[in-house]
Amino acid sequence: MAMKHTFVHFEIPADDVERARKFYTELFGWQISSPPEFPEYLFVKTGDEDDLAGGMMKRQAPEQGPVYYVQVESVDATSVTIEQLGGRIIVPKSPVPGMGWFAHFVDTEGNVFALWESDESAA
């Protein structure tokens, strides 16, 4: 059976992370916390365990907007397809140690998305 290419994670950049944490906590009741192993990255829990979850971090560039991650079988293979279809890889395949691989891309309309490949051996 083919993998469903669903959204599996999102990231929200913030100029003032504490202000953004307060906003989303009060607006939607999201649980936002920073675990010791990722002090600069906050985890966002939007609901139950099966609900989409994400992260929040300090904005790295003025043009940085939210990014939505799509589960894929292979970041490498999907990156090739993106470029064949007219998209562009802007953050090459990178590891999240012990969790998986990601890459960011721009689609043909200028929208930024990310790929996610689960792989506990990523280093």
C-alpha positions as CSV (number, residue, x, y, z in Angstrom):
1,M,0.0,0.0,0.0
2,A,1.3,3.4,-0.9
3,M,2.1,5.9,1.8
4,K,-0.3,8.7,2.4
5,H,1.4,12.0,1.8
6,T,-0.3,13.8,4.7
7,F,0.8,16.8,6.8
8,V,2.7,15.5,9.8
9,H,4.1,18.7,11.4
10,F,4.1,22.5,11.2
11,E,6.4,25.2,12.3
12,I,5.5,28.8,13.3
13,P,8.3,31.4,13.3
14,A,7.9,34.2,15.8
15,D,9.7,37.5,16.4
16,D,8.7,37.2,20.1
17,V,8.4,33.6,21.0
18,E,6.8,34.2,24.4
19,R,4.2,36.6,22.9
20,A,3.4,34.0,20.3
21,R,3.2,31.2,22.9
22,K,0.7,33.3,24.9
23,F,-1.3,34.2,21.8
24,Y,-1.8,30.6,20.7
25,T,-2.3,29.2,24.2
26,E,-5.0,31.7,24.9
27,L,-6.6,31.6,21.4
28,F,-6.7,27.8,20.9
29,G,-5.7,26.2,24.2
30,W,-2.6,24.7,22.6
31,Q,0.0,23.2,25.0
32,I,3.4,24.8,24.1
33,S,6.5,23.7,25.9
34,S,10.3,23.6,25.4
35,P,11.9,20.3,26.3
36,P,15.5,20.4,27.8
37,E,17.0,18.7,24.7
38,F,15.6,21.5,22.4
39,P,15.9,24.8,24.4
40,E,15.4,27.0,21.3
41,Y,12.5,25.0,19.9
42,L,9.1,24.9,21.4
43,F,6.8,21.9,20.8
44,V,3.1,22.7,20.0
45,K,0.5,20.2,21.0
46,T,-2.8,21.1,19.3
47,G,-5.0,18.5,20.9
48,D,-5.0,14.7,21.4
49,E,-2.1,12.5,20.5
50,D,-3.4,11.8,17.0
51,D,-3.9,15.5,16.2
52,L,-1.4,17.4,14.1
53,A,1.4,18.8,16.3
54,G,4.2,21.3,15.5
55,G,6.9,23.6,16.7
56,M,7.6,27.2,17.3
57,M,10.9,29.0,17.1
58,K,12.6,32.4,16.8
59,R,12.2,33.8,13.3
60,Q,15.5,33.4,11.4
61,A,14.8,35.9,8.5
62,P,12.2,38.6,7.9
63,E,10.5,36.7,5.1
64,Q,10.3,33.4,7.0
65,G,6.7,32.2,7.3
66,P,5.0,29.0,8.6
67,V,6.2,25.7,7.1
68,Y,4.1,22.6,6.8
69,Y,5.8,19.2,6.6
70,V,4.5,16.4,4.3
71,Q,5.4,12.7,5.1
72,V,7.3,11.1,2.2
73,E,8.9,7.7,1.6
74,S,12.2,9.3,0.6
75,V,13.4,12.9,0.9
76,D,16.0,12.2,-1.8
77,A,13.6,10.8,-4.4
78,T,10.9,13.4,-3.7
79,S,13.4,16.2,-4.0
80,V,14.3,15.0,-7.5
81,T,10.6,15.0,-8.5
82,I,10.1,18.5,-7.0
83,E,12.8,19.8,-9.3
84,Q,11.5,17.9,-12.3
85,L,8.1,19.5,-11.8
86,G,9.5,23.1,-11.6
87,G,9.9,23.4,-7.8
88,R,13.2,24.3,-6.0
89,I,14.9,22.8,-3.0
90,I,15.9,25.7,-0.6
91,V,17.1,23.7,2.4
92,P,18.7,20.4,1.4
93,K,18.2,17.1,3.1
94,S,19.1,17.5,6.8
95,P,18.9,15.1,9.7
96,V,17.0,15.4,13.0
97,P,19.1,12.9,14.9
98,G,17.2,9.8,16.0
99,M,14.0,11.0,14.3
100,G,14.3,11.5,10.5
101,W,15.3,13.7,7.6
102,F,13.8,16.9,6.2
103,A,14.2,19.3,3.3
104,H,12.4,22.6,2.5
105,F,11.2,23.4,-1.0
106,V,9.4,26.2,-2.9
107,D,6.6,25.0,-5.1
108,T,5.8,26.5,-8.6
109,E,3.7,29.2,-6.9
110,G,6.3,30.4,-4.4
111,N,5.0,28.6,-1.4
112,V,7.4,27.0,1.0
113,F,6.8,23.5,2.3
114,A,8.9,20.8,3.8
115,L,9.4,17.1,3.3
116,W,9.7,14.6,6.2
117,E,11.1,11.1,6.1
118,S,10.9,9.2,9.4
119,D,14.1,7.3,10.1
120,E,15.3,6.6,13.7
121,S,18.9,6.0,12.3
122,A,19.2,9.6,11.0
123,A,22.3,11.3,12.4
